[in-house]
Amino acid sequence: MPVNIREFYFPNDYAPTLKLWENIEVGIHVGRSDTPEEIQKKLKRDPDLFLVAELNDEIIGTVIGGYDGRRGIIYHLAVHKNVREQGVGAMLMNEVEKRLQAKGCVKCYLLVVTDNENAIQFYENRGWREMKEDRIFGKEFP
């Protein structure tokens, strides 16, 4: 399968990426941080960590990585249902992990919705482990 992994380009990739996220059955929650303005902020910080997978010029997968100079985070790994189980998610994760390591990242976190058993299994198979000693808290600002 001739899948191309590349960096996300704004504004051209925004609409097809948003459509992919909105149609993912479980695991992706589109929210305030996914607006065009918020995506542009992300791209100013580390554009090389927002990746898309393309097949026949169509976006079929995404992953977003972040790095604050100390720790990394991965979120919004999404693969279109028609091409799952074909290595697209693994390709995206391999590339984002490689890029994080090249920046000096030695520890990384990722977020998984608790009822997304397929994603949990995918990450565990890649060597990720649930960090039961840590709890994640969140807060939205007005």
Backbone as CSV, one residue per row, in Angstrom:
resi,resn,N_x,N_y,N_z,CA_x,CA_y,CA_z,C_x,C_y,C_z
1,MET,0.853,-1.174,0.000,0.000,0.000,0.000,0.900,1.238,0.000
2,PRO,0.826,2.086,-1.024,1.704,3.254,-1.134,1.239,4.434,-0.273
3,VAL,1.389,4.294,1.031,0.975,5.346,1.959,2.123,6.331,2.126
4,ASN,1.797,7.598,2.088,2.783,8.663,2.273,2.548,9.315,3.634
5,ILE,3.586,9.393,4.460,3.508,10.095,5.741,4.188,11.442,5.545
6,ARG,3.481,12.498,5.890,4.030,13.852,5.722,3.474,14.769,6.790
7,GLU,4.040,15.974,6.854,3.553,16.972,7.794,2.222,17.543,7.316
8,PHE,1.408,17.911,8.275,0.113,18.549,8.047,0.350,19.936,7.448
9,TYR,-0.420,20.281,6.414,-0.342,21.609,5.801,-1.648,22.351,6.043
10,PHE,-1.517,23.533,6.633,-2.687,24.376,6.863,-2.716,25.432,5.781
11,PRO,-3.836,25.737,5.199,-5.197,25.327,5.518,-5.685,24.105,4.723
12,ASN,-4.914,23.671,3.722,-5.392,22.626,2.804,-5.813,21.342,3.502
13,ASP,-5.097,20.937,4.546,-5.383,19.658,5.197,-6.436,19.763,6.299
14,TYR,-6.826,20.979,6.647,-7.703,21.131,7.803,-9.059,20.439,7.611
15,ALA,-9.775,20.743,6.548,-11.124,20.179,6.354,-11.105,18.652,6.267
16,PRO,-10.215,18.041,5.466,-10.236,16.568,5.433,-9.802,15.928,6.745
17,THR,-8.923,16.591,7.476,-8.499,16.065,8.779,-9.645,16.139,9.772
18,LEU,-10.323,17.270,9.821,-11.463,17.424,10.721,-12.542,16.394,10.393
19,LYS,-12.791,16.183,9.111,-13.792,15.190,8.698,-13.387,13.795,9.184
20,LEU,-12.117,13.444,9.055,-11.642,12.151,9.549,-11.894,12.035,11.042
21,TRP,-11.494,13.039,11.809,-11.666,13.004,13.262,-13.143,12.883,13.643
22,GLU,-13.993,13.640,12.965,-15.422,13.619,13.303,-16.075,12.274,12.990
23,ASN,-15.485,11.514,12.103,-16.069,10.232,11.706,-15.419,9.031,12.373
24,ILE,-14.473,9.261,13.260,-13.878,8.162,14.007,-14.916,7.696,15.027
25,GLU,-15.131,6.395,15.088,-16.208,5.840,15.907,-15.983,6.035,17.400
26,VAL,-14.743,5.888,17.853,-14.432,6.014,19.274,-12.993,6.503,19.395
27,GLY,-12.767,7.345,20.402,-11.394,7.732,20.699,-11.010,9.159,20.378
28,ILE,-11.663,9.792,19.435,-11.334,11.179,19.087,-12.528,12.047,19.461
29,HIS,-12.255,13.020,20.286,-13.283,13.992,20.652,-12.865,15.338,20.071
30,VAL,-13.587,15.799,19.077,-13.303,17.095,18.470,-13.821,18.166,19.407
31,GLY,-12.962,19.105,19.732,-13.352,20.144,20.681,-12.772,21.498,20.322
32,ARG,-12.769,22.368,21.311,-12.297,23.743,21.105,-10.857,23.812,20.622
33,SER,-10.042,22.878,21.025,-8.635,22.913,20.627,-8.422,22.438,19.191
34,ASP,-9.487,22.063,18.507,-9.384,21.594,17.129,-9.892,22.613,16.114
35,THR,-10.148,23.832,16.553,-10.580,24.883,15.629,-9.395,25.300,14.756
36,PRO,-9.669,25.944,13.632,-8.560,26.408,12.783,-7.551,27.279,13.543
37,GLU,-8.054,28.149,14.403,-7.162,29.043,15.154,-6.247,28.257,16.093
38,GLU,-6.800,27.252,16.754,-6.006,26.453,17.690,-5.010,25.560,16.947
39,ILE,-5.412,25.029,15.817,-4.498,24.214,15.011,-3.330,25.081,14.523
40,GLN,-3.595,26.307,14.152,-2.519,27.199,13.719,-1.535,27.467,14.860
41,LYS,-2.034,27.592,16.080,-1.135,27.760,17.236,-0.230,26.545,17.374
42,LYS,-0.811,25.367,17.224,-0.034,24.134,17.312,1.069,24.129,16.264
43,LEU,0.725,24.516,15.062,1.680,24.480,13.961,2.815,25.488,14.141
44,LYS,2.581,26.567,14.874,3.657,27.523,15.156,4.669,26.935,16.124
45,ARG,4.216,26.068,16.993,5.086,25.495,18.031,5.972,24.381,17.489
46,ASP,5.397,23.354,16.917,6.181,22.245,16.373,5.428,21.590,15.220
47,PRO,5.468,22.220,14.049,4.731,21.714,12.890,5.194,20.337,12.438
48,ASP,6.425,19.998,12.753,6.979,18.715,12.323,6.422,17.530,13.108
49,LEU,5.610,17.799,14.131,5.025,16.725,14.924,3.535,16.510,14.648
50,PHE,2.980,17.212,13.692,1.597,17.000,13.269,1.677,16.321,11.905
51,LEU,1.368,15.038,11.883,1.571,14.236,10.681,0.255,13.699,10.140
52,VAL,0.233,13.524,8.826,-0.895,12.879,8.174,-0.378,11.726,7.330
53,ALA,-1.248,10.742,7.143,-0.993,9.637,6.216,-1.911,9.829,5.029
54,GLU,-1.339,9.735,3.845,-2.111,9.903,2.617,-2.075,8.632,1.785
55,LEU,-3.182,8.350,1.153,-3.276,7.270,0.180,-4.063,7.822,-0.994
56,ASN,-3.468,7.784,-2.174,-4.121,8.331,-3.376,-4.584,9.774,-3.143
57,ASP,-3.721,10.567,-2.534,-3.979,11.991,-2.265,-5.133,12.243,-1.303
58,GLU,-5.537,11.238,-0.538,-6.572,11.389,0.484,-5.970,11.160,1.853
59,ILE,-6.342,12.004,2.818,-5.864,11.825,4.186,-6.622,10.672,4.816
60,ILE,-5.854,9.656,5.219,-6.458,8.454,5.810,-6.029,8.259,7.262
61,GLY,-5.144,9.130,7.746,-4.695,8.994,9.122,-3.996,10.244,9.603
62,THR,-3.965,10.410,10.921,-3.288,11.550,11.536,-2.667,11.126,12.860
63,VAL,-1.693,11.895,13.279,-1.187,11.821,14.645,-0.621,13.199,14.975
64,ILE,-0.820,13.612,16.216,-0.259,14.879,16.677,0.655,14.574,17.846
65,GLY,1.859,15.072,17.750,2.803,14.980,18.848,3.086,16.368,19.373
66,GLY,3.495,16.435,20.606,3.901,17.697,21.199,5.157,17.475,22.019
67,TYR,5.969,18.505,22.133,7.193,18.408,22.925,7.442,19.759,23.574
68,ASP,7.589,19.745,24.894,7.782,21.004,25.615,9.245,21.242,25.993
69,GLY,10.137,20.419,25.465,11.550,20.540,25.809,11.961,19.559,26.891
70,ARG,10.989,18.937,27.502,11.243,17.960,28.566,10.477,16.669,28.352
71,ARG,9.186,16.767,28.088,8.331,15.606,27.896,7.562,15.728,26.573
72,GLY,7.212,14.574,26.056,6.416,14.537,24.840,5.007,14.070,25.149
73,ILE,4.121,14.326,24.217,2.745,13.833,24.314,2.262,13.510,22.903
74,ILE,1.422,12.502,22.825,0.854,12.096,21.543,-0.657,12.035,21.696
75,TYR,-1.339,12.578,20.705,-2.799,12.525,20.707,-3.319,12.596,19.280
76,HIS,-4.584,12.341,19.127,-5.286,12.367,17.846,-4.691,11.394,16.814
77,LEU,-4.251,10.219,17.287,-3.929,9.168,16.324,-5.267,8.654,15.798
78,ALA,-5.463,8.780,14.518,-6.719,8.366,13.895,-6.402,7.735,12.550
79,VAL,-7.061,6.629,12.260,-6.920,5.956,10.966,-8.318,5.644,10.444
80,HIS,-8.554,5.984,9.202,-9.862,5.730,8.587,-10.195,4.247,8.686
81,LYS,-11.447,3.953,8.996,-11.870,2.571,9.241,-11.609,1.643,8.058
82,ASN,-11.593,2.164,6.843,-11.388,1.315,5.666,-9.951,0.831,5.495
83,VAL,-9.016,1.435,6.227,-7.611,1.033,6.077,-6.966,0.637,7.408
84,ARG,-7.781,0.363,8.401,-7.228,-0.094,9.680,-6.671,-1.504,9.529
85,GLU,-5.786,-1.846,10.450,-5.166,-3.177,10.468,-4.253,-3.389,9.263
86,GLN,-3.791,-2.288,8.639,-2.898,-2.391,7.482,-1.574,-1.671,7.725
87,GLY,-1.325,-1.286,8.967,-0.037,-0.695,9.314,0.043,0.819,9.270
88,VAL,-1.054,1.483,8.948,-1.032,2.945,8.852,-0.774,3.579,10.216
89,GLY,-1.465,3.111,11.246,-1.246,3.637,12.592,0.186,3.416,13.046
90,ALA,0.729,2.246,12.752,2.118,1.951,13.120,3.087,2.878,12.390
91,MET,2.823,3.152,11.122,3.683,4.067,10.365,3.661,5.463,10.979
92,LEU,2.472,5.940,11.317,2.358,7.260,11.934,3.075,7.307,13.277
93,MET,2.860,6.279,14.105,3.511,6.251,15.412,5.030,6.140,15.284
94,ASN,5.521,5.310,14.378,6.963,5.190,14.183,7.573,6.537,13.843
95,GLU,6.927,7.260,12.960,7.474,8.546,12.522,7.415,9.596,13.628
96,VAL,6.293,9.706,14.330,6.205,10.725,15.376,7.154,10.386,16.526
97,GLU,7.282,9.106,16.871,8.219,8.710,17.925,9.657,9.028,17.511
98,LYS,10.003,8.746,16.273,11.348,9.050,15.756,11.630,10.557,15.843
99,ARG,10.653,11.360,15.461,10.833,12.817,15.492,10.943,13.337,16.925
100,LEU,10.165,12.783,17.832,10.271,13.186,19.240,11.656,12.842,19.796
101,GLN,12.131,11.652,19.514,13.455,11.244,19.989,14.546,12.131,19.411
102,ALA,14.427,12.524,18.150,15.413,13.397,17.513,15.467,14.763,18.195
103,LYS,14.369,15.184,18.806,14.337,16.461,19.536,14.934,16.334,20.931
104,GLY,15.230,15.104,21.367,15.781,14.890,22.700,14.775,14.363,23.700
105,CYS,13.592,14.040,23.261,12.548,13.540,24.150,12.928,12.153,24.668
106,VAL,12.914,11.989,25.994,13.238,10.693,26.596,12.029,10.046,27.273
107,LYS,10.965,10.807,27.438,9.758,10.257,28.053,8.553,10.914,27.390
108,CYS,7.559,10.090,27.090,6.404,10.593,26.366,5.138,9.996,26.954
109,TYR,4.083,10.751,26.894,2.772,10.316,27.343,1.831,10.282,26.151
110,LEU,0.747,9.567,26.300,-0.321,9.661,25.313,-1.641,9.501,26.018
111,LEU,-2.669,10.009,25.388,-4.003,9.967,25.962,-4.856,8.983,25.182
112,VAL,-5.572,8.121,25.901,-6.471,7.152,25.291,-7.791,7.216,26.038
113,VAL,-8.877,7.289,25.301,-10.199,7.239,25.913,-10.360,5.848,26.532
114,THR,-10.868,5.792,27.760,-10.873,4.542,28.523,-11.628,3.398,27.858
115,ASP,-12.643,3.689,27.044,-13.390,2.598,26.421,-12.872,2.222,25.030
116,ASN,-11.719,2.742,24.652,-11.155,2.459,23.338,-10.192,1.273,23.439
117,GLU,-10.762,0.084,23.604,-9.970,-1.128,23.822,-9.013,-1.427,22.675
118,ASN,-9.424,-1.173,21.435,-8.544,-1.428,20.300,-7.295,-0.562,20.361
119,ALA,-7.468,0.703,20.711,-6.313,1.594,20.821,-5.411,1.165,21.970
120,ILE,-5.997,0.799,23.087,-5.202,0.360,24.236,-4.349,-0.840,23.842
121,GLN,-4.930,-1.805,23.161,-4.183,-2.984,22.714,-3.084,-2.593,21.734
122,PHE,-3.393,-1.694,20.800,-2.417,-1.217,19.822,-1.202,-0.619,20.527
123,TYR,-1.442,0.274,21.484,-0.330,0.921,22.178,0.447,-0.073,23.034
124,GLU,-0.240,-0.958,23.722,0.458,-1.964,24.532,1.346,-2.838,23.660
125,ASN,0.893,-3.193,22.477,1.693,-3.990,21.557,2.931,-3.241,21.070
126,ARG,2.906,-1.926,21.150,4.039,-1.095,20.735,4.963,-0.747,21.905
127,GLY,4.700,-1.305,23.082,5.584,-1.075,24.212,5.149,0.023,25.164
128,TRP,4.013,0.631,24.916,3.482,1.635,25.834,2.823,0.910,27.002
129,ARG,2.841,1.525,28.173,2.201,0.921,29.330,1.326,1.949,30.027
130,GLU,0.275,1.447,30.628,-0.581,2.336,31.411,0.187,2.755,32.660
131,MET,0.168,4.026,32.952,0.883,4.562,34.100,-0.094,4.698,35.259
132,LYS,-0.327,3.597,35.945,-1.348,3.564,36.986,-0.996,4.418,38.198
133,GLU,0.269,4.751,38.336,0.675,5.579,39.470,0.382,7.066,39.234
134,ASP,0.050,7.411,38.000,-0.256,8.799,37.663,-1.741,8.940,37.348
135,ARG,-2.263,10.107,37.642,-3.631,10.439,37.255,-3.577,11.684,36.419
136,ILE,-4.402,11.744,35.413,-4.426,12.901,34.540,-5.582,13.787,34.957
137,PHE,-5.291,15.062,35.061,-6.314,16.061,35.351,-6.393,17.014,34.175
138,GLY,-7.510,17.588,33.939,-7.681,18.549,32.867,-8.497,19.732,33.341
139,LYS,-8.306,20.820,32.645,-9.061,22.022,32.951,-9.189,22.828,31.673
140,GLU,-10.392,23.258,31.372,-10.602,24.132,30.234,-10.717,25.551,30.716
141,PHE,-10.060,26.438,30.013,-10.099,27.856,30.363,-11.127,28.567,29.496
142,PRO,-11.787,29.576,30.052,-12.811,30.292,29.281,-12.208,31.065,28.125
